[in-house]
């Protein structure tokens, strides 16, 4: 096996074996805690610019298949696993994880102590890192220098990298209820399916669309998707959302869309130490006291002290609808004076859990009430 090195910006170097393509990969090093759903993870556009550590030790046994892809490609900048499966053993498998990583030039590393690495990130916070294999291997000093030259995630705008280049439409399935305009900031296929299957004609717009163009289609509602990057670097989308809210359109945002709603309402966002990533994150629903097990992928959050506050931007009262139980992070916003709400997590959760599918039904009900 070819040697590979994982190099952290703090100077730590892990030696392992190459997994996937040979070469060099740079990005923000983060960990994902799901024991399943690795295909949904690596094809999620929200992971653009990030090197992902899988905390589950054995990865790849169920292979890869077209149905479970959340987008058209693998988006992770690099991939770190402890023990990759030597074969794909599942009736739905069409390819192996290794073959897809190689085919899409994704550089990875295996057979390192991912538990020690995860603890390091948990204690020190997410940091820049690089994976080096093949001809990319240099001296430790040279590789560390490469890592420290890489851009930090804070301040990065990545929606333009992951968005659709052209507008497209998906027709409603079953009885038509209305239409929704979606700002594609890195949307997942499962989200589109949830909306169209509930009777919505889905109009997907590139991230750089302006409010006039989007609202000219007279959508019954607007949806902002998940996506990568720093919400403080997305001022144009924040202004677009303010126009949507002023127009009185029902709004639902998830993940990055939640952060942009927070900013549009006038609240600040901030970078988490190591973020939330995985399909086993507990969240409390404030109104019911119900605990949902949810899927997450975010490194930033909305800053809102207390359980409610007036919108500094003039949109009325805003309640914190959900909070993360591990650290109290704001995981949902619900406006009391305008038809708008959002959650920080991923209610589509294709790999599970399905506790939060009701949020799509809530969106549909909001549309029906406003028509």
ABEGO torsion letter per residue (X at the ends): XBBBBBBBAAGBBBBBBBBEBBEBBBEBBBBBABABGAAAAAABAAABGBBBBBABABBGAAEBBAAABABABBABABBBBABBBABBBBAABABBAAAAAAAAGBBBBBGBBAAAAAAAAAAAEBBBBBBBBEAABBBAAAAAAAAAABBBABGBBAAAAABBABBBBBBBBEBBAEBBBBBBAGBBAAAAAAAAAAGBBBBBBBAABBAAAAAAAGBABBBBBBEBEBAAABAAAAAAAAAAAAAGBBBBBBEAAAAAAAAAAGBBBBBBAAEBBEAABBBBBAAAGBBBBBBBBBABBBBBBEABBBBAAGAEBBBBABBBAAAGBBABBBBAABBBBBBABBAAGAAOBAAAAAAAAAAAAAAAAAX
